[in-house]
Amino acid sequence: MLQMRGATRRYGDVLAVDDVTFEVPAGSMVGFVGANGAGKTTTMRMIMGLLAMDDGQVHWDGRPISTADRSRFGYMPEERGLYPKQPVLDQLVYLGRLHGMSSGQASARATELLERFGLGERLRAKVEQLSLGNQQRAQIIASVLGDPVALILDEPFSGLDPAAVDQMSQLLREHTSAGVPVLFSSHQLDLVDRLCDSIVVLHHGKVVAEGTSHDLRSGGPLRYRITLDGDAGWVRGAHGIQVLDVDGPTAVVQPDNEQAAQQLLRQAVQLGGVRDFSRVVPTLSEIYREVAA
């Protein structure tokens, strides 16, 4: 398990990361969500030891993390870390050797992954000769090459087409299935919602929400959609009900509590037919906008 405890980082008078605490359990995928400047990249760099913390600790398996621990992590930086004028395969072999692989092992594994992700004919191409999407593929391959015990990925899906997103999603699932904790940041909230076991939302350097997608949705405001046989305009006068929208027979309401919602339903039944009365579950995007307002 990877744990962040009270992480704090200042740049002069700017508090970039403010007492951030969260964990990435073994075999789980955690999405790191926040606007540009929220502190995601800074936090990831502190996990990897690339930036010092002003306060706080990173723990690995219940103890303070060491340099040896970090050397076994797979890391993908926000800015691509590959050398643009070096051939892709040569560079991956070099990185594999830094992780303790032999040249033969690194070459075989890198070739296998490059072929798997459609780059088998570009093994000798320089990185700068690849499209941005293929550069991203190569960068992700670099992060998983050395059989990592944890993965820290900063915007790994940026610039990938839908097919590549599916391929890389499968690759990450293979690692979590083997017990590897995965932390990745992304602005693609639908992707985070689909892939992640839990989500951490950062805003101005602070954790403002954390939990599973279901937990975050359940913690949203109580809202219902009611559809009647007749016009729904009368719900504006219902006690304990805030009307968010009315369109003919359908209204979206926010009751003060569940009792007020049930009273509205009983009143609607007495006045005529009720076609639908259902809870409105907010999307992850709506939750993010509310907690990051």
Secondary structure, 3 states (H helix, E strand, C coil): CEEEEEEEEEECCEEEEEEEEEEECCCCEEEEECCCCCCHHHHHHHHCCCCCCCEEEEEECCEECCHHHHCCEEEECCCCCCCCCCEHHHHHHHHHHHCCCCHHHHHHHHHHHHHHCCCHHHCCCEHHHCCHHHHHHHHHHHHHCCCCCEEEEECCCCCCCHHHHHHHHHHHHHHHHCCCCEEEECCCHHHHHHHCCEEEEEECCEEEEEECHHHHHHCCCCCEEEEECCCCHHHHHCCCEEEEEEECCEEEEEECCHHHHHHHHHHHHHHCCEEEEEECCCCHHHHHHHHCC
